[in-house]
Amino acid sequence: MNSWIIKLRSFARKTGVIGLINRLRPAGSYEHRVHAALTAAVKPGDVVWDVGANIGLYSEQFCQWVGEDGFVVAFEPWTECCERIRERLPDCQWLRVENIALGEADATGRLVIGARSVENHIQTEADRRNGMVGSIPVVICRGDTACNRLGRIPNVVKVDVEGYEEEVLEGMGGVLASPVLRGIMVEVHFFKLEKRGRLTAPSRIQHLLKDKGFRTRWVDASHLFATR
């Protein structure tokens, strides 16, 4: 995705075109292509990472798809969502819930709690300047660090981190370089990236994945799917 397409998207959003398209889109169609692509990618016995698992909707599906010979890791920084995942899948022995955020460095930060759990995000400098309240401490970990600790490289990764997708990928360079990883689905939050001053991040993300040997395609307007 080149810079002029990114700028066109930004213009379309600011003029209300994207909002109109979203209202006209059939109910349930937004995630259909994503679900289909992930269904085809995940195999029984796979190791799957759900990065930004929220309340575990995809974690539950991944656990069903990989079966008891597989292994699913749900990375979720908000404790309440982690509890929801455990309540959703109380007897799944091949699920591991990691109450951390993935990022570009092993560090600590703060998680801003939104009105809805899907709005939660790592605190930005803009948040601090605006005096945004409702944040909690959070542990941030590189994907490579987490992989070394867990001892298993994922076969498939899903990333949905509300505008921090570039940092997540930068922190898992070793994982991305491994031929064990066959596919990675990234939800690219164009608006949130632009608000953070990272307008061209979608292009950088796509180039990063290509440099690691992946073929990339946009399964819809927001989801970039990379496969080997």
C-alpha positions as CSV (number, residue, x, y, z in Angstrom):
1,M,0.0,0.0,0.0
2,N,1.7,3.2,-1.1
3,S,1.5,6.7,0.4
4,W,-1.1,8.1,-2.0
5,I,-3.6,5.3,-1.2
6,I,-3.1,5.9,2.5
7,K,-3.7,9.6,2.1
8,L,-6.8,8.8,0.0
9,R,-8.1,6.7,2.8
10,S,-7.5,9.5,5.3
11,F,-9.4,12.0,3.0
12,A,-12.3,9.5,2.6
13,R,-12.6,9.1,6.4
14,K,-12.4,12.8,7.1
15,T,-15.1,13.5,4.5
16,G,-17.4,10.8,5.8
17,V,-17.1,8.5,2.8
18,I,-15.8,5.5,4.8
19,G,-18.5,6.0,7.4
20,L,-21.1,5.8,4.6
21,I,-19.5,2.7,3.2
22,N,-19.6,1.1,6.7
23,R,-23.3,1.9,7.1
24,L,-24.1,0.3,3.7
25,R,-22.0,-2.8,4.3
26,P,-24.2,-5.9,5.0
27,A,-24.3,-6.9,8.7
28,G,-21.6,-9.4,9.6
29,S,-19.7,-8.9,6.4
30,Y,-16.8,-7.0,8.0
31,E,-15.1,-10.0,9.6
32,H,-16.3,-12.6,7.0
33,R,-13.1,-12.6,4.9
34,V,-10.9,-12.4,7.9
35,H,-12.6,-15.5,9.4
36,A,-12.4,-17.4,6.1
37,A,-8.7,-16.6,5.7
38,L,-7.9,-17.7,9.3
39,T,-10.0,-20.8,9.0
40,A,-7.9,-21.8,6.0
41,A,-4.6,-20.9,7.6
42,V,-5.0,-22.6,11.0
43,K,-4.4,-26.4,11.1
44,P,-5.0,-29.0,13.7
45,G,-2.0,-29.2,16.1
46,D,-0.9,-25.6,15.3
47,V,0.5,-23.1,17.7
48,V,-1.5,-19.9,17.4
49,W,-1.0,-16.5,19.0
50,D,-4.0,-14.2,19.5
51,V,-2.3,-10.8,20.1
52,G,-4.8,-8.4,21.5
53,A,-7.3,-11.1,22.4
54,N,-9.8,-8.9,24.2
55,I,-12.5,-11.2,25.6
56,G,-11.3,-14.2,23.6
57,L,-13.7,-14.6,20.7
58,Y,-10.9,-15.6,18.3
59,S,-9.0,-17.4,21.1
60,E,-12.0,-19.7,21.5
61,Q,-12.2,-20.4,17.7
62,F,-8.5,-21.0,17.6
63,C,-8.7,-23.6,20.4
64,Q,-11.4,-25.4,18.5
65,W,-9.5,-25.4,15.3
66,V,-6.1,-26.6,16.6
67,G,-7.6,-29.2,19.0
68,E,-5.9,-30.7,22.0
69,D,-2.7,-31.4,20.1
70,G,-2.3,-27.6,19.5
71,F,-1.5,-24.6,21.6
72,V,-3.1,-21.2,21.7
73,V,-1.7,-18.2,23.5
74,A,-4.0,-15.2,24.2
75,F,-2.0,-12.0,24.8
76,E,-4.3,-9.5,26.6
77,P,-3.1,-6.6,28.8
78,W,-6.4,-6.0,30.6
79,T,-6.9,-8.3,33.6
80,E,-10.7,-8.2,33.3
81,C,-10.6,-9.4,29.7
82,C,-8.1,-12.2,30.8
83,E,-10.7,-13.3,33.3
84,R,-13.4,-13.3,30.6
85,I,-11.2,-15.6,28.5
86,R,-10.6,-18.0,31.3
87,E,-14.4,-18.1,32.0
88,R,-15.1,-18.7,28.4
89,L,-12.7,-21.6,28.2
90,P,-12.4,-23.0,31.7
91,D,-11.4,-26.5,30.7
92,C,-9.2,-25.9,27.7
93,Q,-5.8,-27.3,28.7
94,W,-4.1,-26.1,25.4
95,L,-4.9,-22.4,26.1
96,R,-2.5,-20.1,27.8
97,V,-3.6,-16.6,28.8
98,E,-0.8,-14.1,29.0
99,N,-1.8,-10.9,30.9
100,I,0.7,-8.7,29.0
101,A,0.9,-6.4,26.0
102,L,3.3,-7.1,23.2
103,G,5.5,-4.3,21.9
104,E,8.8,-3.3,20.5
105,A,10.7,-3.5,23.8
106,D,10.5,-5.3,27.2
107,A,9.2,-2.5,29.4
108,T,6.3,-1.2,31.4
109,G,3.7,1.3,30.4
110,R,0.1,2.2,31.0
111,L,-3.1,0.8,29.4
112,V,-5.8,3.4,28.7
113,I,-9.2,1.9,29.5
114,G,-11.9,2.9,27.0
115,A,-15.7,2.9,27.3
116,R,-15.6,-0.5,25.5
117,S,-12.9,-3.1,25.9
118,V,-12.1,-2.9,22.2
119,E,-11.0,0.7,22.7
120,N,-8.3,-0.1,25.2
121,H,-4.9,0.9,24.1
122,I,-1.3,1.6,25.3
123,Q,-1.0,5.2,26.5
124,T,0.5,7.5,24.0
125,E,2.2,10.9,24.4
126,A,-0.9,12.5,23.1
127,D,-2.9,10.8,25.9
128,R,-0.6,12.2,28.5
129,R,-0.7,15.7,27.0
130,N,-4.5,15.6,27.0
131,G,-4.6,14.4,30.6
132,M,-6.5,11.2,29.6
133,V,-7.6,9.3,32.8
134,G,-8.5,5.7,33.4
135,S,-5.2,4.1,32.8
136,I,-3.6,1.2,34.6
137,P,0.0,-0.2,34.7
138,V,0.8,-2.8,32.2
139,V,3.8,-5.1,31.4
140,I,5.0,-4.8,27.8
141,C,7.0,-7.6,26.3
142,R,8.7,-8.3,22.9
143,G,7.2,-11.1,21.0
144,D,10.6,-12.7,20.7
145,T,11.0,-12.6,24.5
146,A,7.6,-14.2,25.0
147,C,8.4,-16.8,22.4
148,N,11.7,-17.8,24.1
149,R,9.9,-18.0,27.4
150,L,7.1,-20.1,26.0
151,G,9.4,-22.3,24.1
152,R,7.2,-22.7,21.0
153,I,7.2,-20.6,17.8
154,P,3.7,-19.9,16.5
155,N,2.5,-21.2,13.2
156,V,-0.2,-18.5,12.8
157,V,-0.5,-15.1,14.5
158,K,-3.5,-12.7,14.7
159,V,-2.7,-9.1,15.7
160,D,-5.4,-6.6,16.8
161,V,-3.8,-4.0,19.0
162,E,-5.6,-0.7,18.3
163,G,-2.9,1.2,16.5
164,Y,0.2,-0.5,18.0
165,E,0.6,-3.1,15.3
166,E,3.9,-1.7,14.0
167,E,5.5,-1.9,17.5
168,V,4.2,-5.4,18.0
169,L,5.8,-6.6,14.7
170,E,9.0,-4.8,15.4
171,G,9.3,-6.7,18.7
172,M,8.9,-10.1,17.0
173,G,11.6,-10.0,14.3
174,G,12.9,-13.4,15.2
175,V,9.5,-15.0,15.1
176,L,8.7,-13.3,11.8
177,A,12.0,-14.7,10.4
178,S,11.2,-18.3,11.4
179,P,9.9,-20.5,8.6
180,V,7.7,-22.1,11.3
181,L,5.4,-19.0,11.1
182,R,3.2,-19.6,8.1
183,G,0.7,-16.8,8.4
184,I,0.0,-13.5,10.2
185,M,-3.2,-11.5,10.1
186,V,-2.8,-7.8,11.1
187,E,-5.7,-5.5,11.6
188,V,-4.4,-2.1,10.6
189,H,-6.0,0.8,12.5
190,F,-5.4,3.6,10.0
191,F,-7.2,6.3,11.9
192,K,-5.4,5.5,15.2
193,L,-2.1,5.3,13.5
194,E,-2.7,8.7,11.9
195,K,-3.6,10.2,15.3
196,R,-0.3,8.9,16.6
197,G,1.6,10.6,13.8
198,R,2.2,7.3,12.0
199,L,0.3,7.9,8.8
200,T,2.6,5.8,6.7
201,A,2.9,2.9,9.2
202,P,0.6,0.7,7.0
203,S,3.1,0.9,4.2
204,R,6.0,0.2,6.5
205,I,4.2,-2.8,8.0
206,Q,3.6,-4.3,4.6
207,H,7.3,-3.8,3.6
208,L,8.5,-5.3,6.9
209,L,6.5,-8.5,6.3
210,K,7.7,-8.7,2.7
211,D,11.3,-8.3,3.8
212,K,10.7,-11.3,6.1
213,G,9.7,-13.4,3.1
214,F,5.9,-13.2,3.3
215,R,3.4,-12.6,0.5
216,T,0.9,-10.0,1.5
217,R,-2.7,-9.3,0.5
218,W,-5.5,-7.1,1.9
219,V,-8.4,-9.4,2.7
220,D,-10.5,-6.3,3.3
221,A,-10.0,-2.6,3.8
222,S,-8.3,-3.0,7.2
223,H,-6.9,-6.5,7.4
224,L,-3.5,-7.4,6.0
225,F,-2.8,-11.1,5.7
226,A,0.8,-12.3,5.2
227,T,1.6,-15.9,4.2
228,R,4.5,-18.1,3.3
